[in-house]
């Protein structure tokens, strides 16, 4: 139904559903902006994600054609975002690409809907029973088990520069998740 509605608006390739970076390029650039402090509010980060991921891939030779109007139309109807995590070694606070993509996608969808909240679930698929968890609940669990856990923090501190790097990565991710998904906790 979305494709037909978009077609009546004069858009091309309205069945496009796979969007990414321009062909031959990589990354949303959101994590680079967060790390450099090159942003004022989360909406800028959502806009960056949408601009970098508005290239359509798929049938009929579609190999990275810019279709921002189709992406924006789809974002305007997005009600729920699901991120799969398939590793017991890495979580949402370990890899910057999670907030740079999942968080910024959530922000871009909310912006396309005039600020209406869009739900986000995390599904960890490395166990027998994959149970979706709310994004904020998952982030709370990860931060309490690592960054706010004195045993983890002390072990990282005792490792010297490598441990300091791990702590700084999680602090940067905390800022990134707060900026892209409005995650905030009163610890």
N, C-alpha and C positions, 0 to 999 in steps of 0.2 A: 504493500500500500504506500510506503514511503517513496519508493521509486516512481510510481505513477504520479503521485502528487508533485514530486520534484520535476518530472518531465513536463507537466502542464505549466510549470513556471519557466520553462525554456532551458533548463539545465541539461548538459550532456552527461552521458555515462552515469545515470542516476542510480544504477545498481552497484556502484562502487562501495565496498565495505572494508577494504584493506587499505589503510593509510599509513604512511611512514615518511621518512626523510627523502629528500631528493635523491635520485639515482646516484650512486657512488659516494654519498655523504653519510655521516653517522652522527647520531646524538641529537637530543632535543635542545641542547645548550642551556637548559634550565639549571643543571647542577653547576655549570661554569659560572652562571650569573650569581647563584647563591654563594658559591665559594669566594667570588670576587666582591660580593656585597653590591653588585651592580643592579639594584632594583629598589623600588620604593614600596610596592605592595604586591600581594599575591596575584592580583589580576594581571599584572605585567608578566609574571611567570607563566600563567595560563595562556596569555596571548603569544608568548614566545613558543610554548609547546605547540599551539595550534598552527602558527606560521611555519614551524619546522616540520610538522607532520601532516601537511595538507596535500600530500602527493599520493595519487591513487595508483594501485597496482592490481592487475587482474586479467580478465578475459580480453580477447581481441587486441592483443599487443599493448595493453595498458601497462606501461613501465615507468611510472614516476611522473605522471601528468599532473600538473597543479590543478586541484579541484577544491579550493578553499570554500566555495559556496556550498558544495555537497557536504563536506565535513561539518561546516557550521550548521547546516540543516539537520544533520544527524545528531550533533551535540545538543541541539535545541530540544530533541525528543528523548535524550538519554535519561533514564530513571535510576539506573543502578550500574555500577562498575564492579567487576570482579577481577582480582589479581591472584593468579596461581603462584604459589611458592613451592618448588619441588626439591628443596634441599634441607637437610637437617643441619648443614654447616652454616648456611647464610640465611639471614632474615631481612626484614624491611629496613632495619637500621644499619645493616652491614654494607649495602650496595647503594651508591648514590642514585643509580638509575631508577630505583623504585619510586622515590619521591619526585624525581625529575620527569617521570612518565606517568605513573599511576596518580600521584598527587596533583600534578599539573593538568592531567586529563580531567580529573574531578573538578578542578578549578575552572578549566575551559568550558566544561559542560554547564557548570553553574552560571558562568558569565553569559553563555549563549541563551540561558533561560531567565535572565534578569535577576540573578542572585538566588533563585530557588535551590534549595539543598538537594544534592544528588547523593544517594546512598553509595557506600563502598564497602565491599566485603573482601576478606582475604581467605583463600582456601589453601591450606597446607596439605599437599597431596603425597607426602612421603610416608604417611601412616596407612593403616587399614581402613579407617573411617575418615573420609574427608568431610570436615564440618566447617561451613563458612563462619568466619568470625568478623565482627564489625572492625573496621579499620582502627578506630580509636582504641578499642579493647586490645587489639593485637599490638599496637604501638606501646600502650601502657605496660603490657606484659614484657615486651622486649626491653624497654628502658629500665624496668624494675629488676629484671634478671641480669642485666649487664651494667649499664652506666650508673645506675643508682645502687647497685649491689656492692657493698664494701669489699667483699672477697674478690670480685671480678676487677673492680677499680684498682685495688691494691696490687693484685697480680699483674695487671697491665702496667702500673706505675713502676713496679720492680723490674720490668723488662727493658727499661731504658727507652731509647728513641722509637723502637718498634711498638711498644706499648703506648707511648704518648701518641703515636700516629693513630692507633686503634681508638683511643679516647677522642681524639680530635675528629675522626671520621664520624663518630656517633654524635658529637656535638653539632657538626655541620649538618648531619641528617636531621637532627632535632630542629634546627632552624629551617631546613628545607621542608620538612613535613608541616611545621607550623605555618610557613608561608604559603604552601600549595594547597593544604587541606584544612587549614584553620585548627590543627591539632594544638591543644593547650591543656596543660594539667597543673593543678595547684599542689605541687609536691611540697 
